[in-house]
Amino acid sequence: MATALAVDFGDFEFSQQEAHGVVSVHNLGFGDSTAACSCGWAGRRRRLKAAATQDAWAHCLLDRCSVSSPLVVVW
């Protein structure tokens, strides 16, 4: 016996799942990196590039923005 499954796509809010901005890490020199997004968010300046990339990934997860490729841009 076959059972049909009906899915109502109106329940899913696709507009909220889309990316709002694109985030990247700006490497401004030795010991000076910061993450920024096109949605207006800006992370604090970090001495370690890895800490700035952590800020960028955390912003992407919390605010549903996307990550630039490459993530780290030499400024």
Secondary structure as UniProt FT lines:
FT   TURN            9..10
FT   HELIX           14..17
FT   STRAND          22..27
FT   TURN            30..31
FT   STRAND          33..37
FT   TURN            38..39
FT   HELIX           49..63
FT   STRAND          66..74
//
